[in-house]
Amino acid sequence: MEAGFATDILSSAEEGLTLFKSGVKEYRALVADANLMGSLSGWDLARQVREREPTFPVIYMTGAAADDWASQGVPNSILLQKPFAPAQLVTAISQLLNQVPLRANEAASIPASASWR
């Protein structure tokens, strides 16, 4: 448990989707690298999670795919560009868990390396 959050670190989007769909655990947010290995990307994983839970909090991490976020990312998500400090991830997770999703014209007080969509 880091910063008060219990986490599961998984090896693929497929593994994450299977675990999410199983309902074995009650997850409160998804943090995924946009460029996951396997047949599903982080973008795909988030879309499939959102099909089941339309307002599920999503945070993407990427070092190279930030330009794809506008077309691939789900609405009301946050993008953290690598490298970022661990505190920035904690802030982004807290932001999504503790407030109502923002409208497109509202500003968010999130880390400088993070972006809302």
C-alpha atoms as an extended CHARMM CRD file, in Angstrom:
* protein
*
       117  EXT
         1         1  MET       CA              0.0000000000        0.0000000000        0.0000000000  PROA      1               0.0000000000
         2         2  GLU       CA              1.4880000000        3.2930000000       -1.1360000000  PROA      2               0.0000000000
         3         3  ALA       CA              0.2110000000        6.7120000000       -0.0180000000  PROA      3               0.0000000000
         4         4  GLY       CA             -2.8470000000        5.0200000000        1.4490000000  PROA      4               0.0000000000
         5         5  PHE       CA             -3.8380000000        3.2870000000       -1.8090000000  PROA      5               0.0000000000
         6         6  ALA       CA             -3.9080000000       -0.4980000000       -2.1530000000  PROA      6               0.0000000000
         7         7  THR       CA             -2.5210000000       -1.3970000000       -5.5770000000  PROA      7               0.0000000000
         8         8  ASP       CA             -2.2560000000       -4.3450000000       -7.9320000000  PROA      8               0.0000000000
         9         9  ILE       CA              0.5650000000       -4.3200000000      -10.4580000000  PROA      9               0.0000000000
        10        10  LEU       CA             -0.2820000000       -6.4820000000      -13.4450000000  PROA      10              0.0000000000
        11        11  SER       CA              1.6970000000       -7.6110000000      -16.4670000000  PROA      11              0.0000000000
        12        12  SER       CA             -0.8520000000       -6.8950000000      -19.2090000000  PROA      12              0.0000000000
        13        13  ALA       CA             -4.0680000000       -5.1010000000      -20.0780000000  PROA      13              0.0000000000
        14        14  GLU       CA             -5.7110000000       -8.4780000000      -20.6350000000  PROA      14              0.0000000000
        15        15  GLU       CA             -4.8720000000       -9.5150000000      -17.0710000000  PROA      15              0.0000000000
        16        16  GLY       CA             -6.2190000000       -6.2120000000      -15.7670000000  PROA      16              0.0000000000
        17        17  LEU       CA             -9.4590000000       -6.4890000000      -17.7240000000  PROA      17              0.0000000000
        18        18  THR       CA            -10.0190000000      -10.0710000000      -16.5670000000  PROA      18              0.0000000000
        19        19  LEU       CA             -9.4750000000       -9.0960000000      -12.9390000000  PROA      19              0.0000000000
        20        20  PHE       CA            -11.6930000000       -6.0180000000      -13.2540000000  PROA      20              0.0000000000
        21        21  LYS       CA            -14.5190000000       -8.0020000000      -14.8700000000  PROA      21              0.0000000000
        22        22  SER       CA            -14.2830000000      -10.8020000000      -12.2860000000  PROA      22              0.0000000000
        23        23  GLY       CA            -15.4370000000       -8.5120000000       -9.4890000000  PROA      23              0.0000000000
        24        24  VAL       CA            -13.0950000000      -10.3010000000       -7.0640000000  PROA      24              0.0000000000
        25        25  LYS       CA            -11.8670000000       -6.9040000000       -5.9080000000  PROA      25              0.0000000000
        26        26  GLU       CA            -13.5890000000       -3.5460000000       -5.9230000000  PROA      26              0.0000000000
        27        27  TYR       CA            -11.2830000000       -1.1980000000       -7.7920000000  PROA      27              0.0000000000
        28        28  ARG       CA            -11.6490000000        2.5710000000       -7.4870000000  PROA      28              0.0000000000
        29        29  ALA       CA             -9.3420000000        3.7600000000      -10.2800000000  PROA      29              0.0000000000
        30        30  LEU       CA             -7.3060000000        2.5700000000      -13.2470000000  PROA      30              0.0000000000
        31        31  VAL       CA             -3.7110000000        3.6830000000      -13.7430000000  PROA      31              0.0000000000
        32        32  ALA       CA             -2.3630000000        2.3070000000      -17.0130000000  PROA      32              0.0000000000
        33        33  ASP       CA              0.5450000000        2.8890000000      -19.3250000000  PROA      33              0.0000000000
        34        34  ALA       CA             -0.8100000000        3.8680000000      -22.7280000000  PROA      34              0.0000000000
        35        35  ASN       CA              1.5990000000        1.4590000000      -24.4340000000  PROA      35              0.0000000000
        36        36  LEU       CA              0.9960000000       -1.8150000000      -22.6090000000  PROA      36              0.0000000000
        37        37  MET       CA              2.3650000000       -5.0310000000      -24.0830000000  PROA      37              0.0000000000
        38        38  GLY       CA             -0.0720000000       -7.5670000000      -25.5190000000  PROA      38              0.0000000000
        39        39  SER       CA             -3.0840000000       -7.3480000000      -27.7770000000  PROA      39              0.0000000000
        40        40  LEU       CA             -4.7200000000       -4.5560000000      -25.7360000000  PROA      40              0.0000000000
        41        41  SER       CA             -3.1450000000       -1.1450000000      -25.1620000000  PROA      41              0.0000000000
        42        42  GLY       CA             -3.7630000000        1.0110000000      -22.1150000000  PROA      42              0.0000000000
        43        43  TRP       CA             -6.1540000000        3.0180000000      -24.3060000000  PROA      43              0.0000000000
        44        44  ASP       CA             -8.1090000000       -0.1820000000      -25.1070000000  PROA      44              0.0000000000
        45        45  LEU       CA             -8.1720000000       -1.2570000000      -21.4700000000  PROA      45              0.0000000000
        46        46  ALA       CA             -9.6130000000        2.0630000000      -20.3260000000  PROA      46              0.0000000000
        47        47  ARG       CA            -12.3000000000        2.0200000000      -23.0300000000  PROA      47              0.0000000000
        48        48  GLN       CA            -13.3840000000       -1.4920000000      -22.0360000000  PROA      48              0.0000000000
        49        49  VAL       CA            -13.4320000000       -0.6070000000      -18.3330000000  PROA      49              0.0000000000
        50        50  ARG       CA            -15.5200000000        2.4830000000      -19.1500000000  PROA      50              0.0000000000
        51        51  GLU       CA            -17.9900000000        0.3350000000      -21.1210000000  PROA      51              0.0000000000
        52        52  ARG       CA            -18.7780000000       -1.4160000000      -17.8270000000  PROA      52              0.0000000000
        53        53  GLU       CA            -18.3790000000        1.6260000000      -15.5390000000  PROA      53              0.0000000000
        54        54  PRO       CA            -18.8960000000        4.8840000000      -17.5320000000  PROA      54              0.0000000000
        55        55  THR       CA            -17.4770000000        7.2150000000      -14.8560000000  PROA      55              0.0000000000
        56        56  PHE       CA            -14.6000000000        4.9990000000      -13.6760000000  PROA      56              0.0000000000
        57        57  PRO       CA            -11.5120000000        7.1330000000      -12.8800000000  PROA      57              0.0000000000
        58        58  VAL       CA             -8.7080000000        6.6510000000      -15.4410000000  PROA      58              0.0000000000
        59        59  ILE       CA             -5.1170000000        7.8770000000      -15.3560000000  PROA      59              0.0000000000
        60        60  TYR       CA             -2.8010000000        7.2060000000      -18.2750000000  PROA      60              0.0000000000
        61        61  MET       CA              0.9880000000        7.2720000000      -18.0720000000  PROA      61              0.0000000000
        62        62  THR       CA              3.1200000000        7.6790000000      -21.1670000000  PROA      62              0.0000000000
        63        63  GLY       CA              6.5160000000        8.7390000000      -22.3000000000  PROA      63              0.0000000000
        64        64  ALA       CA              5.8210000000        8.7220000000      -26.0090000000  PROA      64              0.0000000000
        65        65  ALA       CA              2.0860000000        8.5670000000      -26.7480000000  PROA      65              0.0000000000
        66        66  ALA       CA              0.8500000000       11.8770000000      -25.3180000000  PROA      66              0.0000000000
        67        67  ASP       CA             -0.1700000000       13.0930000000      -28.7780000000  PROA      67              0.0000000000
        68        68  ASP       CA             -2.5720000000       10.1350000000      -29.0750000000  PROA      68              0.0000000000
        69        69  TRP       CA             -4.4860000000       11.0630000000      -25.9320000000  PROA      69              0.0000000000
        70        70  ALA       CA             -6.9260000000       13.3860000000      -27.7210000000  PROA      70              0.0000000000
        71        71  SER       CA             -8.0530000000       10.6120000000      -30.0640000000  PROA      71              0.0000000000
        72        72  GLN       CA             -7.4680000000        7.5100000000      -27.9220000000  PROA      72              0.0000000000
        73        73  GLY       CA             -8.0930000000        8.5950000000      -24.3230000000  PROA      73              0.0000000000
        74        74  VAL       CA            -11.4470000000        8.3610000000      -22.5630000000  PROA      74              0.0000000000
        75        75  PRO       CA            -13.2130000000       11.5720000000      -21.4290000000  PROA      75              0.0000000000
        76        76  ASN       CA            -12.5520000000       12.8910000000      -17.8970000000  PROA      76              0.0000000000
        77        77  SER       CA             -9.2140000000       11.1170000000      -17.6730000000  PROA      77              0.0000000000
        78        78  ILE       CA             -5.7940000000       12.4010000000      -16.6640000000  PROA      78              0.0000000000
        79        79  LEU       CA             -2.5570000000       11.9410000000      -18.5980000000  PROA      79              0.0000000000
        80        80  LEU       CA              0.7730000000       11.9620000000      -16.7670000000  PROA      80              0.0000000000
        81        81  GLN       CA              3.8070000000       12.3510000000      -18.9980000000  PROA      81              0.0000000000
        82        82  LYS       CA              6.8880000000       10.3850000000      -17.9590000000  PROA      82              0.0000000000
        83        83  PRO       CA              9.0010000000       11.0530000000      -16.1120000000  PROA      83              0.0000000000
        84        84  PHE       CA              6.8790000000       12.2670000000      -13.2240000000  PROA      84              0.0000000000
        85        85  ALA       CA              7.3080000000       12.2960000000       -9.4570000000  PROA      85              0.0000000000
        86        86  PRO       CA              5.3690000000        9.7180000000       -7.3970000000  PROA      86              0.0000000000
        87        87  ALA       CA              3.6300000000       12.5990000000       -5.6090000000  PROA      87              0.0000000000
        88        88  GLN       CA              2.1570000000       13.7010000000       -8.9460000000  PROA      88              0.0000000000
        89        89  LEU       CA              0.5210000000       10.2860000000       -9.3810000000  PROA      89              0.0000000000
        90        90  VAL       CA             -0.8910000000       10.4340000000       -5.8530000000  PROA      90              0.0000000000
        91        91  THR       CA             -2.2630000000       13.9210000000       -6.5740000000  PROA      91              0.0000000000
        92        92  ALA       CA             -3.8540000000       12.7750000000       -9.8380000000  PROA      92              0.0000000000
        93        93  ILE       CA             -5.5000000000        9.7480000000       -8.2060000000  PROA      93              0.0000000000
        94        94  SER       CA             -6.7700000000       11.8550000000       -5.3150000000  PROA      94              0.0000000000
        95        95  GLN       CA             -8.0970000000       14.4500000000       -7.7640000000  PROA      95              0.0000000000
        96        96  LEU       CA            -10.1660000000       11.8610000000       -9.6170000000  PROA      96              0.0000000000
        97        97  LEU       CA            -11.4220000000       10.1050000000       -6.4990000000  PROA      97              0.0000000000
        98        98  ASN       CA            -12.3550000000       13.2310000000       -4.5600000000  PROA      98              0.0000000000
        99        99  GLN       CA            -14.2130000000       15.3850000000       -7.0360000000  PROA      99              0.0000000000
       100       100  VAL       CA            -16.9990000000       15.2530000000       -9.5420000000  PROA      100             0.0000000000
       101       101  PRO       CA            -15.6900000000       14.8620000000      -13.1120000000  PROA      101             0.0000000000
       102       102  LEU       CA            -14.8450000000       18.2430000000      -14.5900000000  PROA      102             0.0000000000
       103       103  ARG       CA            -16.5880000000       19.7210000000      -17.5730000000  PROA      103             0.0000000000
       104       104  ALA       CA            -14.4170000000       20.5930000000      -20.5490000000  PROA      104             0.0000000000
       105       105  ASN       CA            -14.4600000000       24.3230000000      -19.7190000000  PROA      105             0.0000000000
       106       106  GLU       CA            -13.4600000000       23.9600000000      -16.0510000000  PROA      106             0.0000000000
       107       107  ALA       CA             -9.8850000000       24.1180000000      -14.8130000000  PROA      107             0.0000000000
       108       108  ALA       CA             -8.3160000000       21.5090000000      -12.5620000000  PROA      108             0.0000000000
       109       109  SER       CA             -5.5780000000       22.0380000000      -10.0010000000  PROA      109             0.0000000000
       110       110  ILE       CA             -3.4070000000       19.1150000000      -11.0320000000  PROA      110             0.0000000000
       111       111  PRO       CA              0.3500000000       18.7120000000      -11.4760000000  PROA      111             0.0000000000
       112       112  ALA       CA              2.0090000000       20.6490000000      -14.2880000000  PROA      112             0.0000000000
       113       113  SER       CA              2.9950000000       17.4430000000      -16.1160000000  PROA      113             0.0000000000
       114       114  ALA       CA             -0.5770000000       16.1400000000      -16.0130000000  PROA      114             0.0000000000
       115       115  SER       CA             -3.3930000000       16.9150000000      -18.3940000000  PROA      115             0.0000000000
       116       116  TRP       CA             -7.1650000000       16.5120000000      -18.2470000000  PROA      116             0.0000000000
       117       117  ARG       CA             -9.3010000000       15.2790000000      -21.1040000000  PROA      117             0.0000000000
